[in-house]
Amino acid sequence: MINTSSLLLIPDGDFEANDIFGIAVSYANTAQIIQNNIEHMNDPRYLFPAMTCASFSLELLVKFFVFKSTKTEKMWNEKCMDISSIYYGKR
């Protein structure tokens, strides 16, 4: 039997990029555990759940990088606005 208590990650409050990354890693680890069990038991019935977890982990990794770049761009734009407001005397 697989211990699933360590496979579930539920972040509190607002999502951050690191939360998305952590969930992606959890899905990738779950896919690896399922794949190892498929190899040991010679039972291909669990192939679809393994592929689903692996695919979802890739999707979350893409979302992590998009979220990270968007957040970085937004923070950069806010800093530029702060610098320009100081330079032009608007605050």
C-alpha positions as CSV (number, residue, x, y, z in Angstrom):
1,M,0.0,0.0,0.0
2,I,1.2,3.5,-0.9
3,N,1.5,6.1,1.9
4,T,-0.3,9.0,0.4
5,S,-0.1,11.4,3.4
6,S,3.2,12.7,2.2
7,L,2.0,13.2,-1.4
8,L,-0.6,15.9,-0.7
9,L,0.4,19.5,-0.4
10,I,-2.2,22.2,0.4
11,P,-0.9,25.7,0.7
12,D,-2.6,28.3,3.0
13,G,-3.9,31.6,1.7
14,D,-2.8,33.0,-1.7
15,F,-0.7,30.9,-4.1
16,E,2.9,31.8,-4.7
17,A,5.2,30.5,-7.3
18,N,6.9,28.2,-4.8
19,D,3.5,26.6,-3.9
20,I,2.9,25.8,-7.5
21,F,6.4,24.3,-7.8
22,G,5.9,22.2,-4.7
23,I,2.6,20.8,-6.0
24,A,4.3,20.0,-9.4
25,V,7.1,18.2,-7.6
26,S,4.5,16.2,-5.6
27,Y,2.7,15.1,-8.7
28,A,6.0,14.1,-10.3
29,N,7.0,12.1,-7.2
30,T,3.5,10.4,-7.3
31,A,4.0,9.5,-11.0
32,Q,7.4,8.0,-10.1
33,I,6.0,6.0,-7.3
34,I,3.2,4.6,-9.4
35,Q,5.6,3.8,-12.2
36,N,7.8,1.9,-9.8
37,N,4.9,-0.1,-8.6
38,I,3.9,-0.9,-12.2
39,E,7.3,-2.3,-12.8
40,H,7.4,-4.4,-9.7
41,M,3.9,-5.8,-10.0
42,N,3.9,-6.1,-13.8
43,D,0.4,-4.6,-13.8
44,P,-0.2,-2.0,-16.6
45,R,-3.6,-0.9,-15.2
46,Y,-1.9,2.0,-13.4
47,L,-0.2,3.3,-16.4
48,F,-2.9,5.9,-17.1
49,P,-2.7,7.4,-13.6
50,A,1.1,7.6,-13.8
51,M,0.9,9.4,-17.2
52,T,-1.8,11.7,-15.9
53,C,0.3,12.7,-12.8
54,A,3.4,13.2,-14.9
55,S,1.5,15.3,-17.5
56,F,-0.1,17.4,-14.8
57,S,3.3,18.0,-13.1
58,L,4.7,19.3,-16.4
59,E,1.7,21.6,-16.8
60,L,2.2,22.9,-13.3
61,L,5.9,23.5,-14.0
62,V,5.0,25.6,-17.0
63,K,2.5,27.5,-14.9
64,F,5.2,28.0,-12.3
65,F,7.6,29.6,-14.8
66,V,4.8,31.8,-16.3
67,F,3.7,32.9,-12.9
68,K,7.3,33.6,-11.8
69,S,8.1,35.6,-14.9
70,T,4.7,37.5,-14.7
71,K,5.2,38.3,-11.1
72,T,8.8,39.4,-11.7
73,E,7.7,41.6,-14.6
74,K,5.0,43.2,-12.4
75,M,7.4,43.8,-9.6
76,W,9.9,45.3,-12.0
77,N,7.2,47.6,-13.5
78,E,6.2,48.8,-10.0
79,K,9.8,49.5,-9.1
80,C,10.2,51.5,-12.3
81,M,7.1,53.5,-11.5
82,D,8.4,54.2,-8.0
83,I,11.8,55.4,-9.4
84,S,10.1,57.5,-12.1
85,S,7.7,59.1,-9.6
86,I,10.7,60.0,-7.4
87,Y,12.6,61.4,-10.4
88,Y,9.6,63.4,-11.7
89,G,8.5,64.5,-8.3
90,K,5.1,62.6,-8.4
91,R,4.3,60.6,-5.4
